[in-house]
Amino acid sequence: MEERHEPVSSAISATNFIKTIVAEDLKSKGLKQIITRFPPEPNGYLHIGHAKSICLNFGLAEDFGGHCNFRFDDTNPSKEEAEYVESIMDDVRWLGFDWENRLYYASDYFEQLYDWAEKLIKKGKAFVCDLNAEEIKQYRGTLTEPGKESPYRNRTVEENLDLFRRMRAGEFPDGAKTLRAKIDMASGNINMRDPVMYRIKHEEHHRTGSKWCIYPMYDYAHGQSDSIEGITHSICTMEYEDHRPLYDWYLQELEIYHPRQIEFARLNLSHTVLSKRKLLRLVKEGFVKGWDDPRMPTLAGLRRRGYTPQSIRNFCDRIGVGKKESLVDTALLEFCIREDLNKRARRVMAVLNPLKVVITNYPEGQTELMDAVNNPEDPDAGNRKVPFGREIYIELEDFMEEPAKGFFRLFPGNEVRLRYAYFIKCTNFIKDSKGNIIEIHCTYDPSTRGGDAPDKRKVKSTLHWVSALHCISAEVRLYDKLFLTEDPNTLPEGKDFIEYINPDSLIVKTALLEPSLKESKAGEVFQFERLGYFCVDTVDSLPGRPVFNRTVTLKDEWVKIQNRIHKKQ
């Protein structure tokens, strides 16, 4: 059974206990400024969970007039690539943060880390061990049973120094030896049971090439790297709380500057996995089309889907910073992007499931240009012209032969408003040989141009539409949640998270769009009226041939959740 989270967070309290701690430290410890750091491992793409850490670390520095270092913890060459380094830097810039001249790498400190390792050997606090990885695991013990000391634990300082230097010189194959800290095999904290500090890896490093064949473990390099950089507040997620005693031990034994480490709860998002291992599996096994697939929770995927940096930063502010693990509803993230795009996205008309309408009393061959509002939330957005003619397309779902109760859209004898155009009334319809409705016949009222009747008569529905003569066709991708279950990380015994992938997480359609969208640019986001927000795909779009990704629907689930909570209270 995998880890279980608290129920989905519904009422979000935007608290930040770390800001309180930092403020107190500035007063009580006489710190001139705070220095934080964002320390990603370049072994994958950043996701929405990393965004929380980025906003927290850079945000704290901004709030208190300090600065935030950007450091790659690149200590494992077998999983790290320059591609990941570039993508991570792009993501941090995209979110709006600037590390200025403070870009660092743990590999910058390899020589110093090595010297400190020799110092620990000379103090009798580290030894070279010949046990292989499986044997080390067997010797470690369990949560209820102490571990056993390695038979190589009592080698002399001279022997350990000689072997460690020969490890660096490349005399031994991978896995033949490790350097381990000598702490306490009976410790209640398994991380303190003589942890591995260095392992042998004859692999090219993306920055240091073949200079090194031994590489420090993350737990050994992390705290010392913070120390070298003078980090005042080392902010980590809760899974590193049990590692803190080990970081403290290294810093104390080396007698070097000791940053303060504070842990916070990582982000868990409903209907989503954020484990790098699971995300990598989705990519490698073809369940998604790469790290930047718009269904992925990676920042590259969210950006391609049309999410804005402002919406993600607002989301991170809203969820706050706490100690308790919880599952945040995806609906809150969607609320944040709707809130942002509502202010900035231009309104346009598009039809996803076209049904032809012929306005029988409209002059043949005539075209009118209708004034359409670009964004009612932005008085400076202006208007545009939308062509209108005798034949148009509406959504198939906007017509019913026999209307259900509460259906106020188009049906025989009913009158509706066409957005920015005229009132029309259905007079007839045509079916194909299979009984499918393929064409609607209507009449229009010329006195209602612009969408209002001079006699003030009312209609109950307004429909969007496109001109059959002028519209363009484009591929539109309808994205939905990738997983059907609320928490794909917490599953019954024996179940695989892959089994819960939503088969309808991507539906591809050929839609009809108003002609103004033909020259839309990659990355532009629009509101398709009544349908949702859509972004021009940055990978597959061509000049004059845009492809649109649905960012989010107009249906606001977060507001519904909040209303239900308030009713219960």
N, C-alpha and C positions, 0 to 999 in steps of 0.2 A: 504494500500500500504506500502510495506517495504522500508527501506532506499535505496536510489539510489546512485550508485557510478558514478564517472567520467568514460568515455570510457576506454577500455582496454589500459593500458600503452604499448606503442610500443617502444618509444625511452627512455630507462632508463638512468637517470642521477644519478650516484652513489655519491650523496652528503650526508653529515652528519652534519646538523647544530648543533647537540648536542656536537660534538667534538669541534666546535668553541666556544660554551658557556663554556665548561669545561676548555678549554685552557685559556680563558679570566679570569675565576674564579681563576684559579691557580695563575695567575699573580696579579690580583687586590685584592684578598681576603687573600692572604698569606697562602693558604692551603698547608699543608705539603704533603698530599696525598688525592686522591679521594677514596671514598668508595661507591660502587653501590650495588645493590641487585637484585636478581631474585626471585620474590615472588609468585610462583604458588599456586593456591588453589588445594588441593588433591581431586578433585571431578570429575576427568576424566583423559584421556590420553592427553599428549602434542601433538600439531599438528604443521604444518609448520609455522603458525603464531607465535607460542611461540618460534620457533627457531630464528625468527628475534629478539625477545626480549632477548633471551639467548645470542646470538652473540653480540648484542648491549651492554648489561650490562657487560658481562665478557670481551668483546673486549675493552670497554672504560677503564676498570681497567687495562688491559694489556698494552694498548697504553700509559697510563699516570703513570705507575708504582704504581698503587694502588691495591686494591683488591675488590672482589665481594663476598658478602654474599649470601648464598643460604637459603632462609627462606620459609617454608610452612605456608601459611595463613590459618591455620586449625581452623576456628571459627564456622563451621557449621557441627556438627556431623551427621546430617541426610543425608548428601550427600557425606561424605568423607569416604575413606577406605584406609587401609594400603596397599592394592594392588596398588592403584594409587600412593602412596608415593614411593613405590619401582620402579614402571615403570617410574616415573618422574626422579628419581635419575639415573636409567639406561640410559635414553635418554640424560641427560646432560653429563654423562660420555662418552657416545657414540659420542657425538658431539666434544669431545676432551677438555672439560673444567674441571678444578679441583678446588673445593671449599676448599680443604685442611681441616682445622679444623673449618671452618665457616659454619656449618650446624645448622640452628635455626628453631624454630617453634613459631608461634604466641601463641600457648598454653603454651610455656615457660613463657609467660608474663601475664598469666591470673590474677595472684594475684596482680601484679602491676597495670594492667588495672582496676581491681576492686577498688583498693585504689584510683586511679585517678577519678573513677566515683563518689566515695564518696566525694572526694574533690570538684567536680563540684556541687554536691548536697549541700554541706556546703556553697558554694559561691552563692547559689540560681540560679545556671545555669543548673540544671537538676531536673526532677521531675518524680515520678511514675505515670503512666497513666493507667486507667482501660478500655479505649476504646479498642475494638477488632480491628483486622487488617483491616476489611472492613470499620469500622467507622473512623479509622485513615485516610484511603484513602479518604473517603468522606469529612472529615474535612480539608484535605490538600489544596483544591482549585484547580485551573487550571492555565495554563500559562497566562491567561488574567484576572483571578479573584483571589483575596487573599484568604487565608485559614481562618478557624475559630479556635480560641483557644480552647483547650480541657477544659472541665469543671473541670478537676483535675489539671490544670496547676498551681493553686495558693495554693496548699497544703504547709504546713509549712515545714521548713527544717527538723524538728524533725520527722514529720509524714513520709516524704519521706525517711529519713534514716532508720526508723523502717520498712517500707514496703520493701525497697530494701534489707535489711538484711534478712527479712523473705522470700523474693524471693529466695535469695541464699540458705536459709535453707530448701527450698523445700516445703513450706507451700501451695503454689498455683499451680493449674494445668497449663498445657501449654496454652498459649494464654490469660490467665486471666489478666496479667499485663505486662507492658513494662516499661523500664526506657528511658525517652526521654530528649534530650537536650532542654533547654529553650532559643530559639534564636529569631525568628521573623516570625510569621505566615503570614505576608504581604510581605515578601521578594520576589523580582522578581526571585530569584533562589530557585526553589522548594526544593532543597536539604537542604536549610537553614530553612525550616519551621518545626521547632521542630522535628528533625529526631530521630528515635529510636536508642538508644545506646545498650540496652540489651533486649533480649527476653528469655522467659522461654522455655526450651527444656529438658524434662526428658528423655534424650537419652545417651547411652554410647558413649564416645569419644574414638577414636582409640588410643589415647595416655594417656589421663587422666582418662579413665574409667568412673566411676559414681561420681567422686569427685565434678563435677559441674553440676548444672541443669539450670544455666543461662549462656548464651553465648553472647559475644560482637558481634555487627554487624561489618561487614567488614570495613565500613566507619569510625567506631570509632577505631578499632584496628590497621588499616593500618598505619596511620601517626605516631601514638605513637610507634609502633614497629620500624619504621624507626628511630625515635628519640632515642629510647633505644640503637639501634645498632650504632648510630653515622653516619648514612648514610649522605653523603654530597650531592649526587645527586640522587633523587628519580625519576626514569624514568618510565613514565606511558603512556598508549595509550590515544588517544584523547578523548575517552568517559569519562575519569576521569577529564577533564578540568573543567567541571562544579562542580565537587566535591572538587576541590582544596580550594575554600573559606571555606568549612566546615573543611577540614584538618587544614587549617590555624587557624580557630577559636578554635578548640580543643587545638592546641599547644600553642596558645597565652593565652587562659584562664588557662591552666595548668602551664604556665610559664616554659616550658621545651625547650630543644634544638630543633631548627627548621630547618629540612633539606630543600633543594631547590627542588621543584618538577618541572619537565619538561615533556611536553606531546609530543608524536609523533604519526604519522598516523600508524594504525595497517595494517597488510598485508591482502589484499583481492586478492584471486587467481581465475582466470577464471575457469569455469566448476567445481567449488568446493564450498562446504559449510564449514565454519570454526566455526560456532556456536556450542558450546558444546551441547546445547539443541537439535539441528538438528542432530548432530553426534550421540547422544545418541538414538534418534529415529531410525536412520538407523540401529543401532545395535539391539535395542530391538524388532523392527518390522521385523527383518530378511532380510533387503535389502542387508546387507553385513554380513560376517561371523565373526563378532567380531571387537574389536577395532584395531586389527593388520591386518585386511583384507588389502591386497595390493592395493585395490582401495581407501582406506581411506587416508586422508591427515595427519593422525597421524604420528609421527616420528616412532612409532612401525610398522605401515603399510608401510611407505616408506622404512624403513630398511629391512623389509621382502621382499619387491619388488626388492631390489638390489641397492637402492640409497646409496651413500657413504656420510659420514660426510663431506668430503672435498667438494663434490658437493653442499651440502646444505649451507655450510658456504660461498662458492663462490657465490651462488645465493643471499644470504643475503647481501653480500658486493655489488653485482651488482645493487640491487634494491635501495640501499641507505636508508637514513632516512630523512623524510620530515614531513610537517604538513598536507598536502592535501591528502585526501582519494582518492585512485585510484584502479583500477583493473589491476593486473599484469597478463599478458598472461602466461598460463601454459607452453607455448612453450619455455619461457626463462628458467624455471626450468628444462625442458627436455634437453635444450641445455647444461646446466651446467653438467648434469649427463653424456651426451654423451662425452663432452669435457674431463671429468675425466676418464671415462671408456675406451675411445679410447687409453689412455696411458697405462692402467694397465690390461685390460681384454684380456685373451687368445682367439685367434680366433679358432673356431672349425666349423665342418660342421654338419648340421642337416636338415632333410626334414620334413616339416609339413604336406604336402599333397602329399603322395608318388605316383609316377608313375614308374612302372618297366621298365627298359631298358635292353635288351639283346644285347651284343656285339657279333655278330654272328661269326666274324673271330678271336675272342680272344680264346686262348687255354682253353678247358674245364679243370676244376680242378686246374687251375693255380691261384696263389695269388702273388701279388707284394706289397711291402711296399713303399709307396710314401713319399718323404720328404715334410712336410708341415710347413710353417712358423707360429710360435706361436703368434707373434705380430710384425708387421713391424715397429711400432712406438717405440719398445723397443729392441735395439740391443742385450741386454743380455737375452732376453726371449728364444732364441734358437729355435730348430725345434722339430718336433715329427714325428712318422711314422704312416701313414694312410693306412690301407689295401685296395687293389683294386682287383676286379675280373671280371669275365665274365658278371655277373648280378649285376646291381646297381639300385639305386632309385634316381630319380630327382624330382623336384617339378612339380606337375600337370600343374601349370600355365606356365611352361617353354616349353610347346609343344602346337602347334596349327596345326590342319590338314590343314586349309586354313589360312595362316598368314595374319593378318591385316597389314595395312600400318605402317611401322616403327617397326614391330616385327622382331627382329633379332635373336631370340633364336631358338630352335629346331623345324624344320618342314621338310616334305619330300624333300630330296635332299639338305638340308642345312647342313653346317658343323659348329660346335661350339667347344669351348675348355672346357674340364672338368678340374676344378681347381686342380692344382698340378699333373695332370695325362696326358691325351692324347686328341688329336682332334678326334671327332667322327662325322659321317655323317649318317643321318636318311635314311634308305632304305625301311622301311615298318612299319606298325602298325597294331594292332589287336583290334577289338571292341567286346564288349559283346552283348548279345541279345537285350539290350536296346539302343544300339548305342553308349555306352560310351567307350572311348579309355582306354584300360586296360594294353597294353604292346606296347613298341616301340622296333623296331629292328634297329640296327645301325652297322656300321663297324668302326674300329679304324685304325689309322695310327701309326704303331709301331715306326716310326722315330720321333714322337712328344712327346716322354716320357718327363715328367716334364712340359709340356704345351707350348712348342715352336716348330715351324717347321723349319727344317734345310734349307729349301728353302725360308724362311722368308715370306711365305704366311700369310695373315692376316685373322682372323675371327672377327666377330663383337660382339660376346657374350661369356662370361665365366660362366659356370653353376656350382653350388655346387652339391654334390652328397654324397651318402653313399653306401658302399658295402652291397649287399643283404645277403651275407653269414656271415658277421661279425658285422653288425649294431645291436644296442640294441633299444628296444622300451621304451618310457618313457612318462608319462603324462606331457603335456605342457599347461600352462594356459596363454592365451593371454588377458592381461588386457588393457583396454582403459579408456578414460574419464568416470567418473561416471555419469555426467550430460550432456545432449544434448545441453542445453541452456548455453550461455556464462556466464550469471550471475544468478544463481539459487536463489540468495538472493533478486533480484529485479524483481518481477513478477507482472502481471496484477492482479487487484483486484479479490479476490476469488479463485486464483490459489494456489495450494499446490506444494511446491518444489518437493515433491515425484513424481508428475506427469511427471517430466522431467528427471527421471532416465533413463540412456542409457540401453536398454535391451541387448545390445551387449558389455556391460562393462567387461564381462568375457565370453570367449569362451574357452572350454576345448577340447584339441585334444590329440590323441596318435601319437606321432612323432617318426621318426626313426633317431637315432643319431650315430655318429662315436663311436667306442667302447671305446675310451679313456675317455668318460664321465661316464662310469659305476661307477667308484669309486670316482666321484667328491664329494666334501664335502659341507655340509650345509653352505649357505652363499656365496659360490664361485660364481663369476659372469663371464660369457663368452660372447663373441660376436658370435652368430650364423651367419656365413657369409651370407650376403645379406638379412638377416631377422631381425636382431636387437640384443639387449643385453638381456641376460636371466640370472636369479639368481636361484641357487639351494634353494628350499624352506626350511626354517629352522624349520617348524612345521611338515609337512607331509612327508618329505623325510625319507627313511630308508637306512641302509647300503646296497650298491649295487643296490638300487632302488630309484634314485633321481627323484624328481618332480621339474619342472622348471617353474618359473614365468617370464613372459616378463617384463623387467624393462622399456624399451623404444624401439621404432622402430629406424631404421637408418634414417628415413625421418626427415629432420631438418626444421620444420616450422618456427623457429625463424629467421633463415637466410633469408627465403622467405619474412617474414614480414619486416625485415630491408631493403631488396632490394627494396620492394615496396615503402617504405618511401623515400629512396634515389632517386628513379625515380621521385616521386612527387615533391621532392625539386629541 
